Amino acid sequence: MQSAFPQSRRSISKSVGVHLTIYLRAEVPPSATREEMRTFARGEFERNKFVYDLGHIRYLISTGKTQFDSMRRYVEQGAS
């Protein structure tokens, strides 16, 4: 049986990466968009914090990364 530890680490790593992108990397300028992205990401982590199925966790990490990357690209295009 697989351990949930690697998936937990990936989830935490993704959360930190999202917050670094929003606040520290200057990829998202201070604005309502930044707050919207933060609220969206936080809501997704909160909504799924009681998911324990490893397959579902992998799916959530993968789709969450795709969603966030799409949002970031959209913001970057609008800022250009």
trRosetta pair geometry for C-beta under 8 A, 3 or more apart (Angstrom, degrees):
i j d omega theta_ij theta_ji phi_ij phi_ji
2 6 7.8 -68 176 35 106 117
2 54 5.8 79 84 -119 127 174
3 6 6.5 99 85 1 93 86
4 7 5.4 -64 -164 49 59 111
4 8 5.6 65 139 -30 84 105
4 52 7.0 -45 -108 -160 147 75
4 54 6.3 -136 -103 -86 75 98
4 57 7.6 99 -146 7 91 167
5 8 5.5 -56 -144 35 30 114
5 9 6.4 31 158 -19 65 103
6 9 5.6 -53 -150 35 33 112
6 10 6.5 34 152 -20 65 104
7 10 5.5 -50 -147 35 35 113
7 11 6.3 37 153 -21 65 105
7 54 5.7 -159 -38 -137 157 82
7 57 4.6 64 178 120 136 141
7 58 6.6 -83 -118 -63 116 71
7 61 7.3 -143 -155 -29 82 142
8 11 5.7 -54 -149 35 31 113
8 12 6.4 28 154 -15 65 106
9 12 5.8 -56 -146 40 31 108
9 13 6.0 34 154 -21 65 109
10 13 5.5 -55 -144 39 29 114
10 14 6.2 32 155 -21 64 105
10 61 5.5 15 131 -133 120 156
11 14 5.8 -52 -148 34 29 111
11 15 6.5 31 152 -20 62 105
11 45 7.8 128 178 -129 102 97
11 57 6.8 -67 -61 -169 123 108
11 60 8.0 21 -106 97 106 113
11 61 6.1 -106 -85 -88 69 110
12 15 5.6 -52 -149 34 33 114
12 16 6.4 31 154 -16 66 105
13 16 5.8 -55 -149 38 31 109
13 17 6.2 32 153 -20 64 109
14 17 5.5 -55 -146 38 31 114
14 18 6.3 36 155 -23 65 103
14 61 5.9 -165 -37 -143 158 90
14 64 6.5 76 164 103 145 127
14 65 6.4 -97 -132 -75 123 92
15 18 5.8 -52 -150 32 29 112
15 19 6.6 20 156 -11 63 108
15 41 7.5 139 -132 162 65 113
15 45 5.8 63 -103 -99 115 147
16 19 5.9 -61 -149 42 31 106
16 20 6.2 33 154 -21 67 107
17 20 5.7 -53 -143 36 30 112
17 21 6.3 32 156 -20 64 105
18 21 5.8 -57 -152 34 28 111
18 22 6.4 22 154 -15 64 109
18 41 4.7 164 160 -149 146 152
18 68 5.8 -88 -111 -142 104 154
19 22 5.7 -54 -142 39 33 109
19 23 5.9 -6 172 12 69 115
19 24 8.0 48 132 1 68 101
19 38 7.5 64 -112 -122 73 92
19 41 7.5 -169 -62 111 68 150
20 23 6.7 -76 -133 53 21 85
20 24 5.0 -46 -157 43 64 117
20 25 5.9 63 146 -27 79 106
21 24 7.8 -15 -41 49 9 75
21 25 5.3 -31 -126 32 41 131
21 27 5.4 -38 -170 48 78 135
21 28 6.8 68 142 -5 76 111
21 68 7.6 112 66 164 156 119
21 72 6.3 -51 169 -105 138 135
22 27 7.9 -65 -87 65 23 96
22 28 5.3 -28 -137 47 52 140
22 34 5.8 123 -170 -158 91 85
22 37 5.5 -173 -109 102 116 122
22 38 5.4 124 179 -73 161 89
22 41 7.4 -130 -41 13 143 148
23 34 7.7 102 -82 -170 57 121
23 38 8.0 62 -52 -87 96 122
25 28 8.0 60 71 13 86 74
26 29 7.2 26 -164 -86 67 61
27 72 6.1 4 144 -158 132 107
27 75 7.4 88 144 96 82 122
27 76 6.5 -40 -172 -79 88 103
28 31 7.6 -120 166 36 82 97
28 33 6.4 -140 -164 110 104 103
28 34 4.7 137 137 -98 116 87
28 37 6.1 -90 -136 32 163 155
28 72 7.2 -90 -61 -125 104 77
28 75 5.5 -1 -110 143 86 156
29 33 7.8 53 63 60 73 117
29 34 6.9 -119 91 -47 36 120
29 79 6.3 140 -5 -116 117 131
30 34 5.7 -57 -130 12 34 154
31 34 5.3 117 51 0 62 95
31 35 7.5 -126 103 5 43 87
32 35 5.7 -57 -153 41 40 110
32 36 6.1 44 148 -24 70 106
33 36 5.5 -54 -146 36 32 114
33 37 6.4 32 155 -19 65 103
33 75 5.7 142 158 -118 141 116
33 78 7.9 179 -95 79 164 145
34 37 5.9 -55 -151 35 29 109
34 38 6.4 28 152 -17 64 108
35 38 5.6 -54 -146 38 33 112
35 39 6.1 33 155 -20 66 107
36 39 5.8 -54 -144 38 29 111
36 40 6.2 32 155 -21 63 107
37 40 5.7 -54 -146 35 29 113
37 41 6.3 26 157 -15 65 107
37 68 7.8 91 -162 -138 103 84
37 71 5.9 148 -115 144 105 138
37 72 7.9 81 -134 -76 145 69
37 75 7.4 -29 -59 -51 139 149
38 41 6.0 -57 -146 39 28 107
38 42 6.1 25 158 -16 65 111
39 42 5.9 -56 -142 40 27 110
39 43 6.1 30 158 -22 63 110
40 43 5.8 -60 -150 36 25 112
40 44 6.5 24 155 -19 63 106
40 71 7.4 178 81 -103 155 166
41 44 5.9 -56 -151 34 31 110
41 45 6.6 25 155 -13 65 105
41 68 6.7 52 -93 -101 108 119
42 45 5.9 -58 -150 39 32 107
42 46 6.1 28 154 -16 67 110
43 46 5.7 -57 -143 41 29 110
43 47 5.9 31 158 -23 66 110
44 47 5.8 -53 -140 35 27 112
44 48 6.3 -4 168 7 62 114
44 60 7.9 164 170 -172 105 106
44 64 6.0 145 148 -118 148 115
45 48 6.6 -78 -145 51 23 90
45 49 6.3 49 157 -65 64 94
46 49 5.9 -30 -146 -16 29 118
48 51 4.8 -23 -173 -2 83 124
48 60 5.5 151 -176 -147 163 156
51 56 5.3 -119 -179 112 123 124
51 57 5.9 163 115 -75 111 77
51 60 6.6 114 78 -21 161 153
52 57 7.7 -19 -166 -46 13 118
53 56 4.0 63 82 14 108 113
53 57 6.7 180 88 -15 53 84
54 57 5.5 -51 -144 35 34 114
54 58 6.4 38 156 -20 65 102
55 58 5.8 -51 -151 33 31 112
55 59 6.5 33 150 -18 63 106
56 59 5.5 -52 -149 37 34 116
56 60 6.3 36 152 -20 66 105
57 60 5.7 -53 -146 36 31 111
57 61 6.4 32 155 -19 65 105
58 61 5.9 -56 -149 36 29 110
58 62 6.3 26 155 -16 64 110
59 62 5.9 -60 -148 39 28 110
59 63 6.1 14 162 -7 67 111
60 63 6.2 -58 -137 45 26 101
60 64 5.7 30 161 -23 64 114
61 64 5.8 -57 -141 38 23 113
61 65 6.4 26 158 -21 60 106
62 65 6.0 -56 -152 32 26 110
62 66 6.6 23 153 -15 61 108
63 66 5.5 -54 -149 38 36 113
63 67 6.2 37 154 -20 68 106
64 67 5.7 -53 -144 37 31 111
64 68 6.1 25 159 -15 65 109
65 68 6.0 -59 -144 40 27 106
65 69 6.1 27 158 -18 64 109
66 69 5.9 -56 -144 37 26 110
66 70 6.4 28 156 -20 62 107
67 70 5.8 -59 -153 35 28 112
67 71 6.5 27 153 -17 65 106
68 71 5.6 -52 -148 36 35 112
68 72 6.2 36 153 -20 67 106
69 72 5.6 -53 -145 37 32 113
69 73 6.4 32 156 -19 65 104
70 73 5.9 -54 -147 36 30 109
70 74 6.4 32 153 -21 63 107
71 74 5.7 -56 -151 35 30 114
71 75 6.5 29 154 -17 65 106
72 75 5.8 -55 -149 37 31 110
72 76 6.3 32 153 -20 65 107
73 76 5.6 -54 -145 37 32 113
73 77 6.3 34 155 -21 65 105
74 77 5.9 -54 -150 34 29 111
74 78 6.5 25 153 -16 62 108
75 78 5.7 -58 -149 38 32 111
75 79 6.3 30 154 -20 67 108
76 79 5.8 -56 -145 36 31 110
76 80 6.6 37 154 -30 63 104
77 80 5.9 -51 -152 22 32 115
